[in-house]
Amino acid sequence: MSQTTPHSSNNKGHVFEPIVVADIGGTNARFAVITQYDSSTNQFVISHQSTYPSAEFPSFETAISRYLNELPIAKPLRACLAVAGPVKAQQVYLTNLGWQFNSQDIKQQFGFSELAVINDFAAFAYAAPYLDPEQNIEIKSGQAQAGANIAVMGPGTGFGAACLARDINGSAVMSCEAGHISLAAVTELDQQLLVALKQEIAHVSVEEVFSGRGLAHLYQAMAKVKGHSAERLSAAQISERAAECEICDATLNHFCDWIGSVAGDLSLTFGALGGVFIGGGILPRMAQRLKSSQFAERFVTKGPMSQYAGQIPVTLVVQENIPLIGAAACLHERASTR
């Protein structure tokens, strides 16, 4: 490997050491170098981006090796990887790819002085304070409390959630398994749908409804409740047919309504007075439907805590490169506290 990249300085004159960042998913392995942090705009400068089909590589090591070898600059000494899979101690598993690696081995093999590996929703949480409001969509208005906890969540292949916990002593990201908590009914229709869902699924968790496969589950339950025969439709097919299919349209509408209750529950769980950011692979494609749904009303319907939930703003994140921003923020926050 070549010698280290010359350091650059931010607006305040502090040295910023470049960071190799990565977003490793089942479909693509995306890499970049963060060359600078601009304190005046609160934005990271993302350079030298490359995207490789993950299936082309037998291991993570071969993918990052290709990226580093193709870099037109000297190799940075810091790196942070956001991965779509569990991180346990130093072991990382990407089950959809069959990849697994030890972070300490990667650090030594590629000569990094600092390496962090974080879950993709942990990266989302780290990224939250660095997002650009003008690039994202307000779903529910509110007044974020400066320095308070921030929650992130969203449905995709599964359902992910995390919290950026903050107090006067600093901040830390709390990862969790919120997708596997039991889904609660709020309205009579929710209850009818839960009864139908439980006929097919022993434990109806949040993820069993709010995910790609979950949307298909909700469609089947909606058809049963409405007295219609259901086809075996995928999430994509349900979305495509919504204009002419009453049950598909009702399914998407209720998906947006009901997830408002889930988001409100998690905002209370995390004490997210700093705001809630929702993302994942599904909701950004349903932005207009989400805005016109009962999401906001259901978010705040929390009995004695309705006023508490009412002050929390909710933002739909459609900005690109969230895992890369989050990976950069992870190491930037660590350096700031030293």
Protein Blocks (a to p, Z undefined) as FASTA:
>chain_A
ZZdddddddfkopacdddddddddfkbccddddfbdcfklopacdehiacddfklpcbfk
lmmmmmmmmpcbdcdfbdcdddddddehjbccdfknopacdfklmmmmnopabdcdddfk
lmmmmmmmmpcfklpccfbgcdddehiacddddddfbccdddddddfkbccdddddfklp
ccddfblmlmmmmmmmmmmmmbacfklmncfklmmmmmmmmmmmnopacddddfklmmmm
mmmmmklmmmmmmmmmmmmmmmmmmmmmnopanopcdedjklmmmmmmmmmmmklmmmmm
gojmlmmmmmpccdddfbghklmmmmmmmmmmmmmmZZ
